[in-house]
Amino acid sequence: MNPCDLSLINSLSAPAVHPDALHCVVSVTRPDFRADAYTGQLWRVPLTPGGRPRRLTRGFRDTMPKYSADGASLGFLRAAPGEPAQLYVLGAGIAEPVQLTDALLGVSWFEFSPDGGSVVFSSRVPEEGRYGTTDGVGPGAEDPRLITTFQYRMNGVGYTGDKPVQIFHVTLPDLDGEPRIEPRGRAKDDAGSETGLPDAVQLTSDAADHLQPVFSADGSRILFTSSPDLDASLVSDVFSIRPDGTGLTRLTSHDPGNPLSVSDPVESTNGHWLFYLGQEVSVTGTDFVARNTALYAAPAADPTAVRRLTDPETVDLSDGTIVPHLSAEVLVLNRTRGTGELLAVDPRGRVEVLAAGPRVIETAGSADGTVVVSYTDPQTAGDLAVVDDGGLRTVTDFSETLRRDTVVALPAEETHPSADGYPVHGWLALPEGPGPHPVLLNIHGGPFSQYGWGYFDETQVYTKAGYAVLMCNPRGSAGYGQAHGRSIKEAMGTHDLADVLAFVDGALAAHPELDGSRLGIMGGSYGGYLTAWTIAHDHRFTAAVVERGFLDPLSFVGSADIGWFFSAGYTGTDPAAVRAQSPMAVVDAVRTPTFVVHSEDDLRCPVEQAQRYYTALKLRSVPTEMLLFPGENHELSRSGTPWHRRRRFEHLLAWWSRWLPTPQNPSPEQAREPEPVRA
């Protein structure tokens, strides 16, 4: 694909399966260059063979569809251009959705009550005097912020302490009643502060975020997670509160010697069991490194009698949520060796694999025993399938245009031994033509993340430009067990460096169509770290791209939103040991031409990391350039504005055309050469 083809990539929400299991509704969003935003609508997808999906809504960006238990109401979030998302609901036979909220900072989550008569939702509530709550007081005129906790900012959100996520409860209006008309003129003066929207009751108010509220099976309580200790811990718990805001209760109470960071509380459909996901963080409360997420369950009547249902060494559920299924069973998603599996788990700990294979299951929905998933694979950016007798029956083809209008390179699975014999698993994607092809080694972020079988725009853009792309999951990655992930704890740049270089060596030895004399290396976040570390220790690469890099652990502490615990977790706290793992400490050894790419609003790896690294290279006369994106954060390459994502690819291709030109991506000098005169 070319950078301009980004608009062909569709992303799917979790499917909302209607209770009759005959159809589902899904949100389909895509980058839109005309709007320079992500637009999307809801689609109704028949689940019976032969049915055709049809567009259900025509909003600017409609997302997160969910059915009420009786199927009479369909809720979703709708955002107008430049505006935050609000909650809307469609009733049976109602052509136009009814708006339920007008939250200043928008709605981020919602869930229907079991009887379908009300909704619980979450929204950030700004402190008075901030974020437009006072006319004429802009960001630069707000009062100073007094900071007293470690956690006070988040990448993509900004400051969090002055706009915590709170929980609201709202009763659905009569969807057949009179439509809401915005008052104007004299009527607006008479209406005062009335909005015509149903009154939402705020249930929580303390400074912590209150996340993922859902109703208990009988509707008497609302379950959610929260982290009251904002000062020095990642520990969180499951709480409940009544729909009228009374009876706040902490439901979980874990071993103080091994507390958890929890998420996604939900009761089984029969109401007998409480399920949630948990990640062990040890007695320190911050030992997060390479901790797989497990499924926990307890009797709803006694949440303290909890047991862990999945083994965190071999199963990692961190990529998904919990979906109630059947009476006491739930669905979860396991990431393993580059795939995303769908598992069914019951309270006894019985685990059944419902869907696996060379793909990534991203979300799931269930109703009346029918399971629908959204998935991605090397040729599919996002589509829906019904789980059927251990296989998948695809019911949409939202990637048809992508396959039709672009050349899709299919990656081949590879495993090569590291220097100590450890198997390094990954993929090779080849461009069209016989070769020899220049090679780009692309290193993922995290580091506790993984490359896999899903459609990856980076691979497709570079193969279209004539490059072979190598991707591997070195030690430190997710998907291969906790020991694999923790092997670089306080040893960054050791096993991981050996593994990526061995993967390159193994691929070059196995594939004569690769040009071992023309190698590039690139990566973002932790991938930026390992790229910068590699070019200081190995000089085989013609050029490099260091993007949004974790480049100096010492300055990362105090400047990054996660700096107060991340650096200590991975590099330790001894200054000499930290320096021995820091790319900035070995920048004198770099002589590889390096392109430094960063976003100005990145709070995860602050822009100072890039600026200092770029300046250090310039002072040492290493060929270097720096590309800075205004208004973007750490997620630029995944969810930045469409125009910036396109420009990023264009600049990266220009860099590679300079140092590793190909016929498809010629150098500026080659591009200007006139066509030969034919006799």
C-alpha positions as CSV (number, residue, x, y, z in Angstrom):
1,M,0.0,0.0,0.0
2,N,1.0,3.6,-0.5
3,P,0.7,6.3,2.3
4,C,-2.4,7.7,0.6
5,D,-4.1,4.3,1.0
6,L,-4.4,4.6,4.7
7,S,-8.1,5.7,4.2
8,L,-8.8,2.1,3.0
9,I,-8.1,0.6,6.4
10,N,-11.3,-0.1,8.4
11,S,-11.3,-0.7,12.1
12,L,-14.1,-2.6,13.8
13,S,-15.6,-2.2,17.3
14,A,-16.8,-5.1,19.4
15,P,-19.9,-6.6,17.8
16,A,-23.2,-6.0,19.6
17,V,-25.1,-9.2,19.0
18,H,-28.9,-8.9,19.1
19,P,-30.5,-11.2,21.7
20,D,-32.2,-13.2,18.9
21,A,-28.7,-13.9,17.5
22,L,-29.9,-13.3,14.0
23,H,-27.8,-10.1,13.5
24,C,-25.3,-7.9,15.1
25,V,-24.3,-4.3,14.9
26,V,-20.7,-3.1,14.6
27,S,-19.0,0.3,14.3
28,V,-16.7,0.6,11.2
29,T,-14.3,3.6,11.4
30,R,-11.5,4.7,9.0
31,P,-9.1,7.5,8.5
32,D,-10.7,10.2,6.4
33,F,-8.2,12.6,4.7
34,R,-11.0,15.1,3.8
35,A,-12.0,15.5,7.4
36,D,-8.5,14.8,8.7
37,A,-10.2,12.8,11.3
38,Y,-11.6,9.3,11.9
39,T,-15.1,8.9,10.7
40,G,-17.4,5.9,11.0
41,Q,-20.9,4.6,11.2
42,L,-22.8,1.6,12.6
43,W,-23.5,-1.3,10.3
44,R,-26.2,-4.0,10.7
45,V,-24.7,-7.4,9.9
46,P,-27.0,-10.5,9.3
47,L,-25.5,-13.6,10.9
48,T,-27.4,-16.0,8.7
49,P,-25.6,-17.2,5.5
50,G,-26.3,-15.0,2.5
51,G,-27.2,-11.8,4.3
52,R,-25.6,-8.5,3.4
53,P,-24.4,-5.8,5.8
54,R,-26.1,-2.4,5.5
55,R,-25.2,0.9,7.0
56,L,-27.4,1.7,10.0
57,T,-26.4,5.3,10.9
58,R,-24.9,8.2,9.1
59,G,-23.2,10.2,11.9
60,F,-19.7,11.7,11.6
61,R,-18.3,9.2,14.0
62,D,-20.6,6.6,15.6
63,T,-18.9,4.0,17.8
64,M,-19.3,1.4,20.6
65,P,-22.7,-0.1,19.8
66,K,-24.5,-2.1,22.6
67,Y,-27.9,-3.7,22.7
68,S,-30.1,-3.7,25.8
69,A,-30.8,-7.2,27.2
70,D,-34.2,-7.3,25.5
71,G,-32.9,-5.9,22.2
72,A,-35.4,-3.0,22.3
73,S,-32.7,-0.3,22.5
74,L,-29.4,0.1,20.7
75,G,-27.0,2.6,22.4
76,F,-23.9,4.0,20.9
77,L,-21.5,7.0,21.1
78,R,-21.7,9.8,18.5
79,A,-19.1,12.5,18.0
80,A,-19.6,15.5,15.7
81,P,-16.5,17.1,14.0
82,G,-14.2,18.5,16.7
83,E,-16.6,17.6,19.5
84,P,-16.4,14.9,22.2
85,A,-18.6,11.8,21.9
86,Q,-22.1,11.8,23.5
87,L,-24.4,8.9,24.3
88,Y,-27.3,8.2,21.9
89,V,-29.9,5.5,21.8
90,L,-32.0,4.0,19.0
91,G,-35.4,2.4,19.9
92,A,-37.1,-0.3,17.9
93,G,-38.7,1.2,14.9
94,I,-37.1,4.7,15.6
95,A,-35.4,6.1,12.6
96,E,-33.5,8.9,14.4
97,P,-31.3,8.3,17.5
98,V,-32.1,10.2,20.7
99,Q,-29.3,12.1,22.5
100,L,-29.0,11.3,26.2
101,T,-25.9,13.3,27.3
102,D,-24.2,16.6,26.7
103,A,-21.1,16.0,28.8
104,L,-18.5,18.8,28.5
105,L,-15.6,16.3,28.0
106,G,-17.7,13.6,26.4
107,V,-18.7,10.0,27.3
108,S,-16.1,7.2,27.2
109,W,-18.1,4.2,28.3
110,F,-21.7,3.0,28.9
111,E,-23.8,-0.1,29.7
112,F,-27.6,-0.8,29.8
113,S,-29.3,-2.0,32.9
114,P,-30.6,-5.6,32.8
115,D,-34.2,-4.3,32.3
116,G,-33.1,-1.9,29.6
117,G,-34.7,1.1,31.4
118,S,-31.5,3.0,32.3
119,V,-27.9,3.4,31.4
120,V,-24.7,3.8,33.5
121,F,-22.0,5.7,31.8
122,S,-18.6,7.3,32.5
123,S,-17.3,10.7,31.7
124,R,-14.4,13.0,32.8
125,V,-15.7,15.7,35.0
126,P,-13.5,18.9,34.9
127,E,-12.6,20.9,37.9
128,E,-14.5,24.2,38.1
129,G,-12.5,26.9,36.3
130,R,-10.8,24.5,33.9
131,Y,-11.5,23.1,30.4
132,G,-14.0,25.7,29.5
133,T,-16.2,25.5,32.6
134,T,-15.8,29.3,33.0
135,D,-16.5,31.6,30.0
136,G,-13.5,33.6,29.0
137,V,-11.0,31.5,30.9
138,G,-8.8,29.7,28.4
139,P,-6.1,27.1,29.2
140,G,-3.4,29.8,29.6
141,A,-5.5,31.8,32.2
142,E,-6.5,28.9,34.4
143,D,-5.2,28.7,38.0
144,P,-1.9,26.9,38.7
145,R,-2.1,23.2,39.4
146,L,-0.9,22.0,42.8
147,I,0.6,18.5,42.2
148,T,1.0,16.1,45.2
149,T,0.9,12.6,43.6
150,F,3.0,10.6,41.3
151,Q,0.2,9.9,38.8
152,Y,-1.2,13.2,37.5
153,R,-0.8,13.0,33.7
154,M,-1.5,10.5,31.0
155,N,-0.5,10.3,27.4
156,G,-3.3,11.4,25.1
157,V,-5.3,12.8,28.0
158,G,-3.0,15.4,29.6
159,Y,-3.6,16.2,33.3
160,T,-5.9,13.7,35.0
161,G,-6.2,14.9,38.6
162,D,-8.4,17.9,37.6
163,K,-10.7,15.8,35.4
164,P,-11.2,12.4,36.9
165,V,-13.5,9.8,35.3
166,Q,-16.8,9.7,37.2
167,I,-19.8,7.4,36.9
168,F,-23.3,8.6,36.0
169,H,-26.7,6.9,35.9
170,V,-29.5,8.0,33.6
171,T,-33.0,6.8,33.1
172,L,-34.0,6.4,29.4
173,P,-36.7,8.8,28.3
174,D,-39.8,7.7,26.3
175,L,-38.2,7.1,22.9
176,D,-41.7,7.4,21.3
177,G,-42.3,10.8,22.9
178,E,-41.8,14.3,21.6
179,P,-38.4,14.9,20.0
180,R,-35.9,17.2,21.8
181,I,-35.9,20.7,20.3
182,E,-33.1,23.1,21.1
183,P,-34.6,26.3,22.5
184,R,-33.8,29.5,20.7
185,G,-34.4,33.2,21.1
186,R,-36.9,34.1,23.9
187,A,-37.5,30.4,24.5
188,K,-33.8,29.9,25.3
189,D,-34.0,32.7,27.9
190,D,-37.1,31.1,29.4
191,A,-35.5,27.6,29.5
192,G,-32.6,28.8,31.6
193,S,-30.2,25.9,32.1
194,E,-32.6,23.3,31.0
195,T,-31.2,21.2,28.1
196,G,-34.1,18.9,27.3
197,L,-31.9,16.0,28.0
198,P,-32.7,13.4,30.7
199,D,-31.1,14.2,34.1
200,A,-28.0,12.1,34.8
201,V,-27.2,11.4,38.4
202,Q,-23.4,11.5,39.3
203,L,-22.7,8.5,41.5
204,T,-19.0,9.1,42.3
205,S,-17.0,12.2,43.1
206,D,-13.5,11.4,44.5
207,A,-10.3,12.2,42.7
208,A,-9.6,8.7,41.3
209,D,-10.7,7.4,37.9
210,H,-13.8,5.1,38.1
211,L,-13.6,2.8,35.1
212,Q,-15.8,0.4,33.1
213,P,-19.1,0.6,35.1
214,V,-21.5,-2.3,34.5
215,F,-24.7,-3.5,36.2
216,S,-24.8,-6.6,38.3
217,A,-27.0,-9.3,36.7
218,D,-30.0,-8.3,38.9
219,G,-29.5,-4.6,38.3
220,S,-29.2,-3.8,42.0
221,R,-25.6,-2.7,41.9
222,I,-23.1,-1.1,39.6
223,L,-19.6,-2.7,39.4
224,F,-16.5,-0.7,38.5
225,T,-12.7,-0.5,39.1
226,S,-10.8,2.2,40.8
227,S,-7.3,3.0,42.1
228,P,-7.7,5.1,45.2
229,D,-4.0,5.2,45.9
230,L,-2.7,7.7,43.4
231,D,0.6,8.2,45.1
232,A,2.8,5.2,44.7
233,S,1.0,2.1,43.5
234,L,-0.6,0.4,40.5
235,V,-3.0,-1.5,42.7
236,S,-6.7,-1.3,41.9
237,D,-9.8,-3.0,43.1
238,V,-13.4,-3.8,42.1
239,F,-16.1,-1.7,43.8
240,S,-19.8,-1.6,43.7
241,I,-22.4,1.1,44.2
242,R,-26.2,1.3,44.1
243,P,-27.8,3.1,41.1
244,D,-28.9,5.9,43.5
245,G,-25.3,6.5,44.6
246,T,-25.4,4.9,48.0
247,G,-23.7,1.7,49.4
248,L,-20.2,2.2,48.0
249,T,-18.4,-1.1,48.7
250,R,-15.0,-2.5,47.9
251,L,-15.6,-6.0,46.7
252,T,-12.0,-7.3,46.2
253,S,-9.4,-7.8,49.0
254,H,-6.3,-9.5,47.7
255,D,-3.2,-10.8,49.5
256,P,-1.3,-7.8,50.7
257,G,1.9,-9.6,49.7
258,N,0.7,-9.9,46.1
259,P,-1.9,-7.3,45.2
260,L,-3.4,-6.9,41.8
261,S,-4.2,-4.3,39.2
262,V,-7.7,-5.3,38.1
263,S,-10.0,-4.4,35.2
264,D,-13.2,-5.5,33.4
265,P,-15.5,-6.6,36.3
266,V,-18.6,-8.4,35.1
267,E,-21.1,-10.9,36.6
268,S,-22.1,-14.1,34.8
269,T,-25.4,-14.0,33.1
270,N,-26.9,-16.2,35.9
271,G,-25.7,-13.7,38.5
272,H,-23.8,-16.3,40.5
273,W,-20.3,-15.3,39.7
274,L,-18.1,-12.2,39.6
275,F,-15.3,-12.3,37.0
276,Y,-12.5,-9.8,36.5
277,L,-9.0,-9.6,35.0
278,G,-6.0,-9.1,37.2
279,Q,-2.3,-8.5,36.9
280,E,0.0,-9.2,39.8
281,V,2.2,-6.3,40.8
282,S,3.9,-7.8,43.9
283,V,4.3,-6.3,47.3
284,T,5.8,-3.1,45.9
285,G,2.6,-2.4,44.0
286,T,4.7,-1.4,40.9
287,D,6.3,-4.7,39.7
288,F,4.6,-4.6,36.4
289,V,7.4,-5.9,34.1
290,A,6.2,-8.8,31.9
291,R,3.2,-9.6,34.1
292,N,0.6,-11.5,32.2
293,T,-3.0,-10.8,32.9
294,A,-5.1,-13.6,34.3
295,L,-8.8,-14.3,34.8
296,Y,-10.2,-14.3,38.4
297,A,-13.6,-15.4,39.7
298,A,-15.5,-15.4,43.0
299,P,-19.0,-16.1,44.1
300,A,-21.1,-13.0,43.7
301,A,-22.4,-13.5,47.2
302,D,-18.8,-13.6,48.6
303,P,-16.3,-11.7,46.4
304,T,-13.5,-12.4,48.9
305,A,-13.6,-16.2,48.0
306,V,-11.7,-15.5,44.8
307,R,-9.6,-17.9,42.7
308,R,-7.4,-17.5,39.7
309,L,-8.8,-19.4,36.7
310,T,-5.9,-19.1,34.2
311,D,-2.2,-19.5,34.5
312,P,-0.4,-16.2,34.0
313,E,2.8,-17.9,32.9
314,T,1.2,-19.5,29.8
315,V,-2.0,-17.4,29.2
316,D,-2.1,-13.6,28.8
317,L,-5.5,-11.9,28.6
318,S,-4.3,-8.3,28.5
319,D,-5.5,-7.6,25.0
320,G,-9.2,-8.0,25.6
321,T,-12.2,-7.7,27.8
322,I,-14.5,-10.3,29.5
323,V,-17.7,-11.2,27.6
324,P,-20.5,-13.1,29.5
325,H,-21.4,-16.2,27.6
326,L,-24.0,-18.9,28.4
327,S,-25.0,-19.0,32.1
328,A,-21.7,-19.0,34.0
329,E,-19.1,-19.0,31.3
330,V,-17.2,-16.0,29.9
331,L,-15.1,-15.3,26.8
332,V,-11.6,-13.9,27.0
333,L,-8.8,-13.2,24.5
334,N,-5.4,-14.7,24.8
335,R,-2.3,-13.3,23.1
336,T,0.3,-16.0,22.3
337,R,3.1,-16.3,19.7
338,G,1.7,-13.5,17.5
339,T,-1.9,-14.7,17.5
340,G,-5.0,-13.7,19.4
341,E,-7.0,-16.7,20.6
342,L,-10.6,-16.8,21.8
343,L,-11.1,-18.8,25.0
344,A,-14.2,-19.8,26.9
345,V,-13.6,-20.2,30.7
346,D,-16.0,-21.4,33.4
347,P,-15.8,-20.8,37.2
348,R,-14.1,-24.2,37.7
349,G,-11.2,-23.1,35.5
350,R,-12.1,-25.2,32.5
351,V,-10.6,-23.5,29.5
352,E,-11.7,-24.2,25.9
353,V,-10.1,-22.7,22.8
354,L,-13.0,-21.5,20.6
355,A,-10.9,-19.9,17.8
356,A,-7.2,-19.9,17.1
357,G,-4.8,-19.9,14.1
358,P,-2.8,-17.3,12.1
359,R,-4.9,-14.3,13.0
360,V,-5.6,-12.0,15.8
361,I,-9.1,-12.1,17.4
362,E,-9.6,-8.5,18.6
363,T,-13.1,-8.4,20.2
364,A,-16.0,-10.7,20.8
365,G,-19.8,-10.6,21.4
366,S,-22.2,-13.2,22.5
367,A,-26.0,-13.8,22.6
368,D,-28.1,-16.9,22.9
369,G,-25.0,-19.1,22.5
370,T,-23.9,-17.4,19.3
371,V,-20.4,-15.9,19.4
372,V,-19.3,-13.2,16.9
373,V,-15.7,-11.9,16.7
374,S,-13.8,-9.2,15.0
375,Y,-10.4,-10.2,13.7
376,T,-7.5,-9.2,11.6
377,D,-5.0,-11.3,9.6
378,P,-2.4,-10.5,7.0
379,Q,-5.0,-9.7,4.4
380,T,-7.7,-8.3,6.6
381,A,-7.6,-5.0,8.5
382,G,-10.9,-5.9,10.3
383,D,-13.8,-8.1,9.6
384,L,-16.5,-10.1,11.5
385,A,-17.0,-13.8,11.8
386,V,-19.3,-16.2,13.6
387,V,-17.5,-18.9,15.7
388,D,-18.9,-22.1,14.2
389,D,-17.8,-25.7,15.1
390,G,-14.2,-24.6,16.1
391,G,-13.8,-22.5,12.9
392,L,-14.8,-19.0,11.8
393,R,-17.5,-18.2,9.3
394,T,-16.8,-14.8,7.9
395,V,-19.9,-12.6,7.6
396,T,-18.4,-9.3,6.3
397,D,-15.7,-8.2,3.9
398,F,-14.9,-4.6,4.9
399,S,-11.3,-5.3,3.7
400,E,-12.3,-6.1,0.1
401,T,-11.4,-2.6,-1.2
402,L,-8.0,-2.8,0.6
403,R,-7.2,-6.1,-1.1
404,R,-8.5,-5.0,-4.4
405,D,-6.7,-1.6,-4.6
406,T,-3.4,-2.5,-3.0
407,V,-0.8,-5.3,-3.2
408,V,-0.8,-7.2,0.1
409,A,2.5,-8.7,1.1
410,L,1.9,-11.9,3.0
411,P,4.5,-12.4,5.8
412,A,6.2,-15.8,6.2
413,E,6.8,-17.2,9.7
414,E,10.5,-17.6,10.7
415,T,12.4,-18.9,13.7
416,H,16.1,-18.5,14.0
417,P,18.5,-19.3,17.0
418,S,20.0,-16.5,19.0
419,A,23.7,-16.6,20.0
420,D,22.9,-18.8,23.0
421,G,20.6,-21.0,21.0
422,Y,17.3,-19.4,22.2
423,P,14.7,-19.6,19.4
424,V,13.7,-16.2,18.1
425,H,10.2,-16.2,16.5
426,G,9.2,-13.7,13.8
427,W,8.2,-12.9,10.2
428,L,9.6,-12.0,6.9
429,A,7.6,-10.0,4.3
430,L,9.0,-9.7,0.8
431,P,8.3,-7.1,-1.9
432,E,7.4,-8.1,-5.4
433,G,10.2,-9.0,-7.7
434,P,13.3,-11.4,-7.6
435,G,15.6,-9.3,-5.4
436,P,18.1,-8.9,-3.9
437,H,16.1,-6.6,-1.7
438,P,17.3,-4.1,0.8
439,V,16.1,-5.1,4.3
440,L,14.4,-3.1,7.1
441,L,14.5,-4.6,10.6
442,N,11.4,-3.2,12.3
443,I,11.4,-3.5,16.2
444,H,8.2,-3.3,18.1
445,G,7.5,-1.1,21.2
446,G,6.6,-2.2,24.7
447,P,8.8,-4.0,25.2
448,F,6.1,-6.4,26.6
449,S,4.3,-6.4,23.3
450,Q,4.4,-8.5,20.2
451,Y,4.3,-8.6,16.4
452,G,1.8,-11.0,15.0
453,W,-0.5,-12.2,12.3
454,G,-2.6,-9.1,12.1
455,Y,-2.6,-6.7,9.2
456,F,0.2,-4.1,9.7
457,D,0.2,-1.0,7.6
458,E,4.0,-0.5,8.3
459,T,4.8,-3.8,6.6
460,Q,2.6,-3.1,3.6
461,V,4.0,0.4,3.0
462,Y,7.6,-0.7,3.1
463,T,7.1,-3.8,1.0
464,K,5.3,-1.7,-1.7
465,A,8.3,0.6,-1.7
466,G,10.6,-2.4,-2.5
467,Y,11.9,-3.4,1.0
468,A,12.0,-6.8,2.7
469,V,10.7,-6.3,6.2
470,L,11.9,-8.4,9.2
471,M,9.9,-8.4,12.4
472,C,10.6,-10.6,15.4
473,N,9.6,-11.0,19.1
474,P,12.9,-11.0,21.0
475,R,13.2,-11.8,24.7
476,G,11.3,-9.1,26.5
477,S,8.3,-9.5,24.2
478,A,4.8,-10.7,25.2
479,G,3.2,-13.9,24.0
480,Y,5.9,-16.4,25.1
481,G,5.5,-16.6,28.8
482,Q,6.5,-14.3,31.7
483,A,10.1,-15.7,31.9
484,H,10.6,-14.7,28.3
485,G,9.3,-11.2,29.0
486,R,11.2,-10.7,32.3
487,S,14.5,-11.8,30.9
488,I,15.5,-8.2,30.1
489,K,14.4,-6.8,33.5
490,E,17.4,-4.7,34.7
491,A,19.2,-6.1,31.6
492,M,17.9,-4.1,28.7
493,G,20.1,-4.3,25.6
494,T,21.4,-7.8,26.4
495,H,19.3,-10.7,25.3
496,D,17.0,-8.5,23.2
497,L,20.0,-7.1,21.3
498,A,21.4,-10.5,20.7
499,D,18.0,-11.8,19.5
500,V,17.2,-9.2,16.9
501,L,20.7,-9.4,15.4
502,A,20.5,-13.2,15.4
503,F,17.2,-13.0,13.6
504,V,18.7,-10.8,10.9
505,D,21.7,-13.2,10.5
506,G,19.4,-16.2,10.3
507,A,17.1,-14.6,7.7
508,L,20.0,-13.5,5.6
509,A,21.5,-17.0,5.7
510,A,18.2,-18.6,4.8
511,H,17.1,-16.2,2.0
512,P,19.5,-15.3,-0.8
513,E,16.9,-12.8,-2.1
514,L,17.8,-10.5,0.8
515,D,20.7,-8.0,0.3
516,G,22.8,-8.3,3.5
517,S,24.9,-5.3,2.4
518,R,21.9,-2.9,2.5
519,L,20.3,-3.0,5.9
520,G,18.1,-0.5,7.7
521,I,16.8,-0.6,11.3
522,M,13.9,1.2,12.8
523,G,11.5,1.1,15.8
524,G,9.2,3.2,18.0
525,S,9.1,3.6,21.8
526,Y,11.0,0.6,23.2
527,G,11.7,-0.1,19.5
528,G,13.3,3.3,19.3
529,Y,15.3,2.4,22.4
530,L,16.6,-0.9,20.9
531,T,17.3,0.8,17.6
532,A,19.4,3.5,19.3
533,W,21.1,0.9,21.4
534,T,21.8,-1.4,18.4
535,I,23.5,1.3,16.3
536,A,25.8,2.1,19.2
537,H,27.0,-1.5,19.3
538,D,26.7,-2.8,15.8
539,H,27.6,-0.8,12.7
540,R,26.3,-3.0,9.9
541,F,23.2,-0.9,9.3
542,T,23.2,1.7,6.5
543,A,20.8,4.0,8.3
544,A,18.3,4.0,11.2
545,V,15.0,5.5,12.3
546,V,14.6,6.2,16.0
547,E,10.9,7.1,16.7
548,R,9.3,8.2,19.9
549,G,12.2,6.6,21.7
550,F,12.8,5.7,25.3
551,L,16.4,7.0,25.1
552,D,17.5,8.2,28.5
553,P,16.1,6.3,31.5
554,L,17.5,8.9,33.9
555,S,15.7,11.9,32.5
556,F,12.6,9.7,31.8
557,V,12.0,9.6,35.5
558,G,10.0,12.7,36.3
559,S,9.3,13.7,32.7
560,A,7.2,10.8,31.4
561,D,3.7,10.0,32.6
562,I,4.9,6.6,33.6
563,G,8.4,7.6,34.5
564,W,7.9,7.3,38.2
565,F,7.7,3.5,37.9
566,F,8.6,2.4,34.4
567,S,12.4,3.1,34.4
568,A,12.9,1.5,37.8
569,G,11.0,-1.6,36.7
570,Y,13.1,-2.2,33.6
571,T,16.5,-0.7,34.3
572,G,16.6,-0.7,38.1
573,T,17.6,2.3,40.2
574,D,21.4,2.0,40.7
575,P,22.8,4.9,38.7
576,A,25.7,3.0,37.3
577,A,23.5,0.1,36.2
578,V,20.9,2.5,34.6
579,R,23.6,4.2,32.7
580,A,24.9,0.9,31.5
581,Q,21.5,0.4,29.8
582,S,21.0,3.9,28.4
583,P,21.4,4.8,24.7
584,M,22.3,8.3,25.6
585,A,25.3,7.0,27.6
586,V,26.7,5.3,24.4
587,V,25.7,7.9,21.8
588,D,29.5,8.6,21.3
589,A,29.7,5.2,19.6
590,V,27.0,5.9,17.0
591,R,28.0,6.6,13.4
592,T,24.9,5.3,11.6
593,P,22.9,8.0,9.8
594,T,19.8,8.4,12.0
595,F,16.3,9.9,11.5
596,V,14.8,11.0,14.8
597,V,10.9,11.1,14.7
598,H,8.8,12.3,17.6
599,S,5.5,14.0,18.6
600,E,5.5,17.3,20.5
601,D,2.7,16.2,22.8
602,D,4.1,12.8,23.7
603,L,3.8,12.3,27.4
604,R,4.8,8.7,27.4
605,C,8.3,9.3,25.9
606,P,8.6,13.1,26.2
607,V,9.9,15.0,23.3
608,E,13.1,16.0,25.3
609,Q,14.2,12.4,24.7
610,A,14.3,13.0,21.0
611,Q,15.7,16.5,21.1
612,R,18.6,15.6,23.3
613,Y,19.4,12.5,21.3
614,Y,19.2,14.4,18.0
615,T,21.5,17.2,19.4
616,A,24.0,14.7,20.6
617,L,24.2,13.1,17.1
618,K,24.6,16.5,15.5
619,L,27.4,17.5,17.9
620,R,29.2,14.3,16.9
621,S,28.7,15.0,13.2
622,V,26.5,11.9,12.6
623,P,24.2,12.5,9.6
624,T,20.8,13.1,11.3
625,E,17.5,14.8,10.9
626,M,14.6,15.3,13.3
627,L,10.9,15.3,12.4
628,L,8.5,16.7,15.0
629,F,4.7,16.5,14.7
630,P,2.7,19.2,16.4
631,G,-0.5,18.3,18.2
632,E,0.3,14.6,18.3
633,N,1.1,12.2,21.2
634,H,2.8,8.8,21.6
635,E,0.1,7.2,19.4
636,L,0.8,9.1,16.2
637,S,1.5,6.0,14.0
638,R,-1.6,4.3,15.3
639,S,-4.2,7.0,15.9
640,G,-2.7,10.3,14.9
641,T,-4.6,12.5,12.5
642,P,-4.9,10.9,9.0
643,W,-2.8,13.7,7.4
644,H,0.0,13.4,9.9
645,R,0.0,9.6,9.6
646,R,0.3,10.0,5.8
647,R,3.1,12.6,6.1
648,R,4.9,10.4,8.5
649,F,5.1,7.6,6.0
650,E,6.1,10.0,3.2
651,H,9.0,11.3,5.3
652,L,10.1,7.9,6.3
653,L,10.1,6.7,2.7
654,A,12.0,9.8,1.7
655,W,14.6,9.0,4.3
656,W,15.0,5.4,3.1
657,S,15.1,6.6,-0.5
658,R,18.2,8.6,0.4
659,W,20.1,5.8,2.1
660,L,18.5,2.6,0.7
661,P,17.0,3.6,-2.7
662,T,15.0,1.0,-4.6
663,P,13.4,1.1,-8.1
664,Q,10.0,1.6,-6.3
665,N,11.5,4.2,-3.9
666,P,14.3,5.9,-5.9
667,S,16.7,8.4,-4.4
668,P,16.1,12.0,-5.3
669,E,18.9,11.9,-7.8
670,Q,17.5,8.7,-9.5
671,A,14.0,10.2,-9.5
672,R,15.3,13.1,-11.5
673,E,17.1,11.0,-14.1
674,P,15.5,11.4,-17.6
675,E,14.1,8.4,-19.3
676,P,16.6,6.8,-21.7
677,V,16.1,7.7,-25.4
678,R,15.0,4.7,-27.3
679,A,16.1,4.2,-31.0
